[in-house]
Amino acid sequence: MMLDDPNDAIISSRPGNRARAAGLVTRPAADTAAATRSWDDERGRPALTKGPTREQEADLIRSRGAYPESTDDLEGLSVP
C-alpha cells in the first residue's frame, strides 16, 4: 500500500480483533490482487499518478536480488 501521508500509517497499525469480532471476513492476498487487477482492467488501466515509476520499482526489486538483471531473462514470461 502506498502511503503518501505519514498519518495514514494508522490504517495498518491497528489490531483487527474488534473488526473480526464484528464479522469482518478477510480473504487471501492473491484474491485481493486478482480482484484489483480485474478492476483496473475494467477501468482501462489508467496511468498511475503516485508511487515509483516502473523503472524505479524494477531497480529497487533488482537491488534486493529478487529480479532478473535484464528482460532477456524473462523469455516466455508475461510481464504486465
C-alpha positions in Angstrom: 0.0 0.0 0.0 1.3 3.4 -0.9 1.0 5.8 2.0 1.9 9.4 1.0 0.9 10.9 4.3 2.7 9.5 7.4 -0.5 10.0 9.4 -2.1 7.3 7.2 0.1 4.6 8.9 -2.7 4.3 11.4 -4.6 2.3 8.8 -2.3 -0.7 9.2 -1.2 -0.2 12.7 -4.4 -1.1 14.5 -5.3 -4.7 15.5 -8.2 -6.2 13.7 -9.7 -8.1 16.7 -12.7 -5.9 17.1 -13.5 -5.8 13.4 -13.3 -9.6 13.1 -15.5 -10.0 16.2 -18.0 -7.7 14.5 -18.0 -10.0 11.4 -15.2 -8.9 9.2 -14.1 -11.7 6.9 -10.7 -11.4 5.2 -9.6 -13.1 2.0 -6.2 -14.3 0.7 -3.9 -11.6 -0.7 -3.9 -13.4 -4.1 -7.7 -13.0 -4.3 -7.4 -9.3 -3.5 -4.6 -8.9 -6.1 -6.8 -10.7 -8.7 -9.8 -8.5 -7.9 -7.7 -5.4 -8.1 -6.2 -6.4 -11.4 -9.7 -7.1 -12.8 -11.0 -3.7 -11.5 -8.0 -1.9 -13.1 -8.6 -3.8 -16.4 -12.3 -2.7 -16.4 -11.3 0.9 -16.0 -8.8 0.8 -18.8 -5.6 0.7 -16.7 -5.1 4.4 -16.4 -1.5 5.6 -15.7 -0.6 5.6 -12.0 -0.2 9.1 -10.5 1.6 8.1 -7.3 4.4 5.8 -6.4 7.6 4.9 -8.2 8.0 4.6 -12.0 8.2 1.1 -13.4 11.9 1.6 -13.8 12.4 2.8 -10.2 10.4 -0.2 -9.0 12.4 -2.6 -11.1 15.7 -1.0 -9.8 14.5 -1.4 -6.2 13.5 -5.0 -6.7 16.7 -5.8 -8.6 18.8 -4.2 -5.8 17.2 -6.7 -3.4 18.3 -9.6 -5.6 14.7 -10.6 -6.5 14.5 -9.6 -10.2 16.5 -10.6 -13.3 19.2 -8.4 -14.5 17.6 -7.9 -17.8 14.3 -8.6 -19.5 16.1 -11.2 -21.6 15.9 -13.4 -18.6 12.1 -13.1 -18.8 11.7 -15.0 -22.1 8.3 -16.7 -22.2 7.1 -14.8 -19.1 4.2 -12.4 -19.5 5.1 -9.2 -17.6 2.3 -6.6 -17.5 
